[in-house]
Amino acid sequence: MNHSLKRLISGALVVVATSLPFASFAAGDGEYPLDPFPVAKLNDPASLQNGAKLFVNYCLSCHSASAMRYNRLEDLGLTADQIKANLLFTADKVGDPMTIAMRPDDARAWFGAMPPDLSVIARARASGAGSGADWLFTYLRAYYRDATTATGWNNALFPNVGMPNVLWELQGTRKATIEEVKAGADHHFTREITRIGTDGVATTESEPVEGHPHAGRTISLSAPEGGTQSRAVFDENVADLVAYVTYMSDPTARKRNALGVWVLLYLGLLFVAAWVLNKAFWKDVR
């Protein structure tokens, strides 16, 4: 093995060794596990079109997507007339960006801060624990009532989030059970179990814990109750919405992936031609 190859392998091992702790930390950093997003939705025009409709109806009143223009929806199979008739509520032309009419001063007065722009939120939420689509798919389905918050809602994935559950009428409400093990004086441990009903009212009970358990907090949610949609239908709609938000973060991804296949095929043919030419060139050279 030559010196250059040894250096290359050593460098690769250093990169892997230094990245593993970060990946482990990121994967274990959240208390609530991420549900896998059905990635097939990203290549389904019907799902993306439904997601665009849900985004305009439920998200665009507070959240802008200023890096996205309405006419990019034509890439999903919609015509300009369809966009104007069904989706163009916050702009005058299909070439306008997806902005909102809410003023920053009003947003700060109502919510405490301006709701974030969602143009690249799917990229921003990616981590070692999962993709940004996984995070959004879990987050939008992890709300529960909490009477102690200003909005009356809380989120298992994003505790004390300022955004209310705008999809609650479709999903219904969920009960939450929060279990927390705390270390007390003289190395005594206590387990606190908080149960929150669909009305947001919490009851807490404590009990001593024997041994030396790990201090920590876990939360579990019950099945939704009282929604206008079944759990399966709601999850499908949330997946469509997340698919569209993920599409917004990189609208050219589908074209680039399709083009990449042809590029690899071309390079493969070029390699074969170069190999044949090389063999013919060197066949009489000894």
GIURBEL-V978521 format. One record per backbone hydrogen bond with DSSP energy under -0.5 kcal/mol. CO is the residue of the C=O (numbers start at 1). NH is the residue of the N-H. Records with the same first field share a line. If there is no record, write none. Layout:
BEGIN
CO = NH + NH
END
This chain:
BEGIN
2 = 6
3 = 7
4 = 8
5 = 9
6 = 10
7 = 11
8 = 12
9 = 13
10 = 14
11 = 15
12 = 16
13 = 17
14 = 18
15 = 19
16 = 20
17 = 21
18 = 22
19 = 23
20 = 24
21 = 25
22 = 26
23 = 27
24 = 28
25 = 29
26 = 30
31 = 33
37 = 39
38 = 41
39 = 42
40 = 43
41 = 44
43 = 45
44 = 48
45 = 49
46 = 50
47 = 51
48 = 52
49 = 53
50 = 54
51 = 55
52 = 56
53 = 57
54 = 58
55 = 59 + 60
59 = 62 + 63
64 = 118
65 = 68 + 98
68 = 98
69 = 72
70 = 73
71 = 74
72 = 75
73 = 76 + 78
74 = 77
79 = 83
80 = 84
81 = 85
82 = 86
83 = 87 + 88
87 = 89
93 = 96
94 = 71
96 = 70
97 = 99
98 = 65
103 = 107
104 = 108
105 = 109
106 = 110
107 = 111 + 112 + 113
108 = 112
118 = 121
120 = 123 + 124
121 = 125
123 = 126
127 = 130
130 = 127
131 = 135
132 = 136
133 = 137
134 = 138
135 = 139
136 = 140
138 = 141
139 = 142
142 = 156
144 = 154
146 = 149
152 = 146
154 = 144
158 = 161
164 = 166
165 = 168
167 = 170 + 171
168 = 172
169 = 228
170 = 229
171 = 227
173 = 225
174 = 145
175 = 222
176 = 196
177 = 179 + 220
178 = 180 + 194
179 = 218
180 = 182 + 192
181 = 216
182 = 190
184 = 187
185 = 188
188 = 184
189 = 209
190 = 182 + 192
191 = 193 + 207
192 = 180 + 194
193 = 195 + 205
194 = 178 + 196
195 = 197 + 203
196 = 176
197 = 200
200 = 147
201 = 197
203 = 195
205 = 193
207 = 191
209 = 189
216 = 181
218 = 179
220 = 177
225 = 173
230 = 234
231 = 235
232 = 236
233 = 237
234 = 238
235 = 239
236 = 240
237 = 241
238 = 242
239 = 243
240 = 244
241 = 245
242 = 246
243 = 247
244 = 248
245 = 249
246 = 250
247 = 250
248 = 251
250 = 253
252 = 256
253 = 257
254 = 258
255 = 259
256 = 260
257 = 261
258 = 262
259 = 263
260 = 264
261 = 265
262 = 266
263 = 267
264 = 268
265 = 269
266 = 270
267 = 271
268 = 272
269 = 273
270 = 274
271 = 275
272 = 276
273 = 277
274 = 278
275 = 279
276 = 280
277 = 281
278 = 282
279 = 283
282 = 285
284 = 286
END
